[in-house]
Amino acid sequence: MRIQNHYRSGFLRLAMGRVIASARRAAMVCLVVACSGISTTDARGIAPLTEIAASVQPKVVKIYGAGGYRRLEAYQTGLLFSDAGHILTVWSYVLDADPVVVVLKDGRRYEGELLGVDPVREIAVLKIDADNVAHFRLEDLPRPAPGHAILAFVNAFGVATGNEAVSVLQGRVSAITRLQGRSGAHRSPYRGDVFVVDAITSNPGAAGGAITDSQGRLLGMVGRELRDAANGTWLNYALPAEQLSQAVDTIVQAKPTPDTNDQWEPENPLTLAALGIVLVPDIVDRTPPFVDGVRPGTRAARVGILPDDLIVFVNDQFVRSCHEVVQNLAELEAEQAVTVSVLRDNQLVVLTLESPSPE
Amino acid sequence: MTPPIHQPTYGAPHTQPHGLIFVVACCLGGFVVSPAGAETPDIAREDEAVARAVQIVAPSVVKIRSLTGPDLEETPVRGTGQTSGVVVGDDGFVITSDFGLPDVPASVLVTLADGTQSAAQIISRDHSRHLVLLELAIDRPLPVPTATPDADVRVGAWAIAVGRTVGEEVPNVAVGIVSAVDRLHGKAIQSDAKISPLNYGGALTDIYGRVLGVLVPLAPQGSQRMAGVEWYDSGVGFAIPMTHVFQIVEKLKAGTDLHAGILGVSFDSRGAYVSAPKLAAVLPNSPAGEAGLRIGDVITEADGRPVETVMQLRNAIGRRYAGEKVRLVVARGAQQLMREVELVDRLRPFEHAFLGLLPIRGPASSSDVTVRFVYSGSPAEQAGIKPGDHVVSVNNRPVQSIGDVIEQLNTVQAGDEVALVARRGELVQRPRLMAVGLPAGIPRSLPPARGTLPERTATDRPPVGVVPLRLPEYANACTLYVPEDYDARVRYGVVLALMLPDQLDPERLRNLWRPFCDATDIILAVPQPTDARAWRPAEVRLVRRVLDHVRDHYETDPHRIVVHGYRAGGAMACLVALSSREAVRGLSIVHAALPDSLVIPANDPVQRLAVLGAHSGEGRQGRAIAQSLQRFRDQGYPVSTQQVSDPEQYVPQEELGELIRWIDTLDRF
């Protein structure tokens, strides 16, 4: 924008004329100016990234505790969610120390008290004796979609110490999907939705960090390092903020909340025998669920399931093994109708086994 | 379609208030007037642009699951049959990468963008680009995406990796830029978007929703199946250009598998980035061989493009398929030849030609090839060649040393006709021999390799007898045995004996070998590992250094450099032999099987290697050793075996004599 030099004769008279003529425009301009507040934002209210980062950094803390042996780092990240100093972080061995040290962005050190943990989501809440600290809000949470830009605030590799701010990464939401994670041979207990991002957040010390949208609003918390159960790649993922909020309810307010994996258990679970299906012997780890035989006069026989059919879906749930078929059926009541999709001669055949007729 | 335009955020509304109003407004603040605002990306508009591009390409990106078929267990990152694909034919054809689709034809299930499921068949593969074509059992047309034209694939442009491996209704997304084009010998586009099992097989898309390429696991080096997977999420990822995929799709639809094209030549492997592509070997049954190319020819042009280095030639050929024709311009001396060759997908392993003769080992200065011994039943014997005959020329090329003969024979194979000219006194014979393969058998007795020499005149000699060797850079101990009557006019074979001191005492080994070394002109070197319990692969360099030392200080015979490994030293001996092909000509292993992971390269015409395996033939170890030796045979190497019944004992005297005779015949032709 060029500020033009209007110091010419006759300017003022011209300008005064314009003022009256553009009264409406002037009002609009002033309104815009008033709305934009004291920070430098453009007309749409979007602040530059440098300012966003600066406003988020004080809400992210560095946590130090147990570890420091071989690959077990003794540090991780956390995020403040109340002005009284409540902190969300991952539940890990780092918190097995006494004391757990929390360092704010400006270098102030506190001892963190472990208030409680959510073992399913593997989240912990700490409390420090601080007042009026900048913090994230766990209400009015935005819901991002794949493709949206995100920022990650993590103390990866413990680079930041003392009064240094944690590292900022930029990326996008890759997908919103169910977590299938494992650590060595153990499956992660949380199986709900997570955000997968394309910023590399799977690094030592990053767990507990904050994922925000491009305006600094909290989207989620970086989870502990896990490999994808399906293909072994390191997962860059975050637990969504609403999961954090539920975890806080469980811990801080001691409100009993149901396990996210709580399933309604049927009184009389459906079995293969009830349907009349016999699968091939389940001898290897993941035997594909081929039908070995169908007993005459049963629901399966009536609907036309044949030997050598390969079961691929049970009620829209993809099944890869005999074990998964049994598991999926066990979530249904014996009297329920169930839709089964099978692969027969390279064609997909969808069959609905109706409720058994009443006696 | 108008592309989203990235506008710098100078802030301010576009209506410019005039004069006083403007000045007043500025004073109240609130406008981003400085250029600093232009540095911050306009995130909301970028989000919109990315979302729009993904929306355009999404209907063509599918989820693929393979149902039956083995899991590949080799690396921590494995394919377990869940991957993405891109529609390439509206009649139901989908392209994907070979990640997650094992070789065994698996039942494949495809989920389309709208949630429809369909069974699919694997139709064909492009092995050079890691692509697989599937055909779906579907009766409605599928949306085929637009490919980004080649001219629009520009470094620095947006590149969005779109997959449906984890995304169900909405594809999963990773964003980056185009880092480079024409990578991997011109086969791939490189991007820094996070490319991983989450999106292999999916579409690398530009900001307009057109497909730049299909994402595949490729690595900067190495073409094994899983090589590229180790580079997931690294910032270095690759996609095969969609324009190329559309070019080959008709062939793939017809069920044709595509393979990388091979020319059939080899170069001196040193200096591939600087030295000119001068042929060190031309395989006779290869495209190059059939086109009449010869050793020493220099390729100057490939398909109209000048090539000045070996790497440039590899770049030109690396992208071509078997069955395609390449126009080469070749310089032969002052001549310039033009040849059109058709590339093939594999070459028959090279089998060296054998006529049935052993040469007399004259002093280094002699310019004569005299026959020392004729193998019984060989083509030479049938043609009437006798010991004492002088070989004058091979295939019309005059020969003055065994080296010349070997160089000529490296250009032909077993089964080829070889023209020989041999002189016996006044009689000159010109037989045409049908060469056979190198023999597995070892002659029972041999005449001496050389006559006695006249009295030695030179007085100073390098150390002889038992010589302790200390190399400055290595802590390892090493002893040499040099025959007491060492004479610089004789060329000595070198045997590097590798074993663990507990399994065989070096002094005992020396005492066993001493008489043989004296009789057949062999220098024995016995290096020791630093850790008495095991050899470490890094110690290959030490062994190499010992060999270099011996060659520098003594007169050695390049045809009889042998690595000899006993039990735990056997794997080490293989490593040394296979990594020193330009020097080592014989590999002798006793009671040692090869590690399965050891890759045996194909037999090379110029870098000969003969293999002798001694084992008991029984039990699990015997079978494992037999399998290892068969792996060498499959690659075209001449393999001999010896029966040594006790796996705990070193080679007994009689078999040791046979082993020595095998070494003594390594200059056979």
Interface residues (C-beta under 8 A of the other chain):
Chain A: M1 I3 H6 F11 L14 A15 M16 R18 V19 S22 R25 A26 V29 C30 V32 V33 S36 G37 I38 T40 T41 D42 A43 R44 I46 P48 L49 T50 A145 P146 G147 H148 A149 G171 R172 V173 S174 A175 I176 T177 V196 D198 I200 S214 R227 D228 A230 N231 G232 T233 W234 N236 P288 L310 V312 F313 F318 R320 S341 L343 N346 Q347 L348
Chain B: T9 Y10 G11 A12 P13 T15 P17 H18 G19 L20 I21 F22 V23 A25 C26 L28 G29 G30 F31 V32 V33 A36 G37 E39 T40 P41 D42 I43 A44 E46 D47 V50 A51 V54 R65 L67 T68 T75 P76 V77 R78 G79 T80 Q82 G100 S107 L109 Q117 S118 A119 Q121 A137 I160 V166 G167 E168 V170 P171 N172 V173 A174 V175 G176 A193 K194 S196 P197 L198 Y232 D233
